[in-house]
Amino acid sequence: MYIILGHRQFNMTTETSTMEQPEVVETNNNKINTPKLRCIITGKERLTNRAYLTQKAEATEGNIEKFLSLYISRPALKHLRKGKTVDETRFALCSKCVDPIGAELLDEALKLNGKWSK
């Protein structure tokens, strides 16, 4: 077992140190990719977790990809629900995103995102 401290490498079995640079070896490639949500209004991304996606999948009849493609961030959602246009929302949130969004797509995304009383 080796411990790396700065430029020194300590061998815990023999308790000796060496000045040579340690070789970086990845032993665990079982990394789980953390899902990212990208806002269709601002283009900003945020990390999420699988439990949140599972909960949102129920609202889209189990289609997580649909939710991912229609995600709107909370600040953008607040502006849109106040009656602001997409361009006004982007300007207010300092977004450089210029992707066009159709009216039907925006309506569907607004229904899907945020908390609604049912």
ABEGO torsion letter per residue (X at the ends): XBBBBEABBBBAAAGBBBABBBBBBBABAABBBBBBBBBAAAGBBBBBBAAAAAAAAAAAGGBAAAAAAABBBAAAAAAAAAGBBAAAAAAAAGBABABBBBAAAAAAAAAABEBBBX
